[in-house]
Every structure is written in structure tokens, then in C-alpha cells.
Amino acid sequence: MKNKYLVVSIHDVTPNFNSQLTKIISELDKIGVNKKSILVIPDYLGKNSISQSGEFIEWLHSLQDKGNEIVQHGLEHISTNHNYPSFLEKFIGEQIAQGCGEFQNISYKEAKEKIWKGKEIFKANGFGAVGFVAPAWLLNPESEKALKEDFQYTTSFSNIEFFSPYKKESSNIVVFTSGGGLINKGFEWYNQHLIKRKFKNQRIARVAIHPQDIESGFFQLTLNAINELRQNKEIVTYADILDIKNE
């Protein structure tokens, strides 16, 4: 029987959410989640580069030194192209992703420029990410083509994609949203479905945490999900899976 794994990822890592992130890391450490994939936004909203805070950079390096993985999470984490190809794409981008789909609807050239700007910020601060996760997991084919040239993997809402050699592995993700109303209820139902049913047959389960989960009250639900899932799974980072993907 193949081993089973759990990836816990922390999204939207930027100095702007420092207090929430500190609490998230602290609580995860308390329950023994000592390996996490840390999704860092290089320049949040185009005016909050991680380079502006030496203390934050030191904190990220300390996390990396403890076995956590630093992942590039877009560039600015905000969409600038609102010419969606369909009503469904618009609903996903505006209502579910709440305007964060930075790589949902852009050209190869735009994606390449954003990726390289983020990589340069990372490099200037001593980081070299092997993985890229688009904000809200929204990645159009042109963007995916661009990032394949610079990274070893990416993730979507339901898969992990390895690029060399290419392999796509089914892996759903427990995540809560602050979209409100029926959207929240839908995610809560979906998360329970994953935990109780679908993850029984998937090799890799994933849980995503956002800083906003602290204020919304979803963070405790996320911790509950992690405690339930980790009973029969080894906690790893995405980078760890690069070494075990062919088991």
C-alpha cells in the first residue's frame, strides 16, 4: 500500500498580515505541523514588496531553516484584466476569488514578466522557490506555459502538476472562503465531503490556510480538519513530494 501524505499550505504570506501569520504558525507548531509550504506574495498589491521589511525576511528564513518550504505565490495577488471569456469565469474571478485571480486571464508575455519580477524579488532576498502557486489557483494555459519554464511544479484546486518529467496527480484541497452566504456553506459542505470520503482514496490530501481565516472564525475549523487528516498521513511540503512523486 502506498504511503499517504498531507500538505498544509499557508497562503498570502506578506508583511501586511504579519499578526495573523504569526498566530497561524504558532498554532500549527503547537499541534506538531512542523513542515509547511509557505506561499509568499513578492509584492502584495504592487506596493508592498517583501524587500521593505528586513524583519519579515529574517522570519521567512528562520521558517525555511526549520524545514518549511518557501513558494512563490503570484506577484501582486490582484487581477488587472476583467475581460472574462465567459460568465462562469467572471463569477469565479469576481465572486469566489474576489478579484485575486492575477493569472486567470492574462497573456504569456504578461505572465512571464510577472513571474520574473517575483523571482527577482525572491532572489534579492535569498530565496529560490521550486514551486509556483497562482493566487486562488487560477491559472490559464498561457500562464501555465510561462511558469513551466521556471518552476518544477504548480497546483490547482484539484491537482498537483509536476513538470519534469510531467505528471498530474489528483489532490483536492480543504479551504474556507470569506465569500459569504451560500458560497461559505458550499465550501463547508465540500470540505466535509473531502475529509469523510474523497481523501480515503487520494494519496495526497491538502489543507490551505489564509490570514483572513483568523478573523472569519474558519481557522479553528481548519485546525480540526488537519488533526483529523493527519491521523493516517505523513505531513510533508510540496517540495518533499518532488522526491516521492513516483512511489
C-alpha positions in Angstrom: 0.0 0.0 0.0 1.3 3.4 -1.0 2.1 5.9 1.7 -0.3 8.8 2.2 0.6 12.4 2.7 -0.8 15.7 4.0 0.4 19.1 2.7 -0.5 22.1 4.9 0.0 25.4 2.9 -0.2 28.9 4.3 -1.3 31.4 1.6 -1.0 35.2 1.2 2.2 35.5 3.2 3.1 39.2 3.2 4.2 41.7 6.0 0.6 43.1 5.7 -0.7 40.1 7.5 2.1 39.7 10.0 0.0 39.3 13.2 -2.3 36.7 11.6 0.5 34.8 10.2 2.4 34.7 13.4 -0.6 33.2 15.1 -1.2 30.6 12.4 2.4 29.4 12.5 2.3 29.3 16.3 -0.9 27.2 16.4 0.4 24.8 13.7 3.6 24.3 15.6 1.7 23.6 18.8 -0.1 20.7 17.1 3.1 19.3 15.6 2.7 20.6 12.0 6.4 21.3 11.7 6.6 21.2 7.9 4.5 23.7 5.9 4.5 25.2 2.4 4.7 29.0 2.8 3.1 30.8 -0.1 4.8 34.2 -0.3 3.5 37.2 -2.3 6.5 39.0 -3.6 4.9 42.4 -4.0 1.4 42.5 -2.5 -0.9 44.8 -4.5 2.1 46.2 -6.3 3.2 48.4 -3.4 4.2 46.1 -0.5 7.3 44.3 -1.6 8.7 41.8 0.9 12.1 43.6 0.4 10.7 46.5 2.5 10.8 44.5 5.7 14.2 43.1 6.8 12.5 41.6 9.9 10.0 39.8 7.8 12.7 38.4 5.5 14.6 37.1 8.6 11.4 35.5 9.8 10.9 33.7 6.5 14.5 32.4 6.5 14.0 31.1 10.0 11.0 29.2 8.8 12.9 27.8 5.9 15.7 26.7 8.2 13.3 24.7 10.2 12.2 22.6 7.2 9.4 24.8 5.8 9.2 25.5 2.1 9.0 28.9 0.5 6.7 29.0 -2.5 6.2 31.9 -5.0 2.5 32.9 -4.8 2.0 35.1 -7.9 3.4 38.6 -7.9 0.9 41.2 -6.7 -2.2 38.9 -5.9 -4.6 41.1 -7.7 -6.3 40.8 -11.1 -5.9 43.7 -13.6 -7.8 42.2 -16.6 -11.5 42.0 -16.1 -12.4 41.0 -19.7 -13.5 37.5 -18.8 -14.2 35.0 -21.7 -17.5 33.7 -20.0 -20.0 34.4 -17.2 -18.6 31.4 -15.3 -15.1 32.7 -15.5 -16.3 36.1 -14.3 -18.2 34.5 -11.4 -15.2 32.5 -10.3 -12.8 35.5 -10.6 -15.0 38.2 -9.0 -17.2 36.3 -6.6 -15.2 33.2 -5.4 -11.7 34.6 -5.9 -12.8 38.1 -5.1 -10.6 39.8 -7.7 -7.4 37.9 -6.8 -7.1 35.8 -10.0 -3.9 37.5 -11.1 -3.0 34.8 -13.6 -6.5 33.8 -14.6 -6.9 35.9 -17.7 -3.5 37.3 -19.0 -1.1 36.7 -21.9 2.0 34.6 -22.0 4.1 37.8 -22.1 2.3 39.3 -19.1 2.6 36.1 -17.1 6.3 35.8 -17.9 7.0 39.3 -16.8 5.1 38.8 -13.5 6.9 35.5 -12.8 10.3 37.0 -13.4 9.6 40.1 -11.3 8.6 37.8 -8.5 11.7 35.6 -9.0 14.0 38.7 -8.9 12.5 39.8 -5.6 12.9 36.4 -4.1 16.5 36.2 -5.4 17.4 39.6 -3.9 16.2 38.3 -0.5 18.0 34.9 -0.7 15.1 32.7 -1.8 14.9 30.3 -4.7 11.4 28.7 -4.9 11.0 25.4 -6.9 7.2 25.8 -6.9 4.7 28.4 -8.0 1.0 28.6 -6.9 -1.2 31.1 -8.6 -3.5 33.3 -6.4 -6.8 31.5 -6.0 -5.3 28.6 -8.0 -6.5 30.4 -11.2 -4.0 29.8 -14.0 -4.9 30.0 -17.7 -3.0 28.0 -20.3 -0.7 30.9 -21.3 0.3 31.5 -17.7 1.0 27.8 -17.2 3.2 27.7 -20.3 5.2 30.5 -18.9 5.8 29.1 -15.4 6.7 25.7 -16.7 10.0 27.2 -17.9 11.0 28.4 -14.4 9.5 26.0 -11.8 9.2 22.3 -11.1 5.6 22.2 -10.0 2.3 24.1 -9.6 -1.0 23.3 -8.0 -4.7 23.8 -8.9 -7.8 23.4 -6.8 -7.9 19.7 -7.5 -4.4 18.7 -8.7 -0.7 18.9 -8.3 1.3 19.2 -11.6 4.9 18.2 -11.8 6.7 19.5 -14.9 9.9 17.5 -15.4 9.0 14.8 -16.1 5.4 15.8 -16.4 2.9 14.2 -14.0 -0.5 15.3 -12.8 -1.7 13.9 -9.5 -5.3 14.2 -8.2 -5.2 16.1 -4.9 -8.1 18.1 -3.6 -7.8 20.8 -1.0 -9.6 21.8 2.1 -10.0 25.5 2.1 -12.5 28.0 3.5 -13.6 31.3 1.9 -14.9 34.6 3.2 -17.2 34.9 0.2 -20.2 34.9 2.4 -23.6 33.3 2.4 -24.2 30.3 0.1 -20.6 30.3 -1.0 -19.3 29.7 2.5 -21.9 27.0 3.1 -20.9 25.3 -0.2 -17.2 25.2 0.8 -18.1 23.8 4.3 -20.1 21.0 2.7 -17.4 20.3 0.1 -14.7 20.2 2.8 -16.6 17.6 4.8 -17.1 15.6 1.7 -13.3 15.6 1.1 -12.4 14.7 4.7 -15.0 11.9 5.1 -15.0 10.4 1.6 -12.7 11.5 -1.1 -9.4 11.6 0.8 -9.7 7.9 1.6 -8.7 7.2 -1.9 -6.3 10.0 -2.6 -2.6 9.7 -1.9 -2.1 13.4 -1.1 -4.5 15.5 0.9 -4.1 19.2 1.1 -5.2 21.9 3.5 -4.9 25.6 2.7 -4.9 28.4 5.3 -5.4 32.1 4.7 -4.7 35.0 7.1 -8.3 36.1 6.8 -9.3 32.8 8.4 -8.4 34.2 11.8 -11.0 37.0 11.6 -13.6 34.9 9.9 -13.5 32.2 12.5 -12.6 29.4 10.0 -9.1 28.9 11.4 -10.4 26.5 14.2 -12.3 24.5 11.6 -9.1 24.2 9.6 -7.2 23.0 12.6 -9.9 20.4 13.3 -9.5 19.2 9.7 -5.8 19.0 10.0 -6.0 17.0 13.2 -8.4 14.5 11.6 -6.5 14.1 8.4 -3.0 13.7 10.0 -4.0 10.5 11.8 -3.0 8.3 8.9 -0.9 10.7 6.8 2.7 12.0 6.9 3.0 15.8 6.9 5.2 17.0 4.0 5.8 20.0 1.9 5.2 20.3 -1.8 8.9 20.2 -2.3 9.1 16.9 -0.4 6.7 15.4 -2.9 9.1 16.1 -5.7 11.2 13.3 -4.3 8.4 10.8 -3.6 6.0 11.5 -6.5 6.8 8.2 -8.3 6.2 5.9 -5.3 
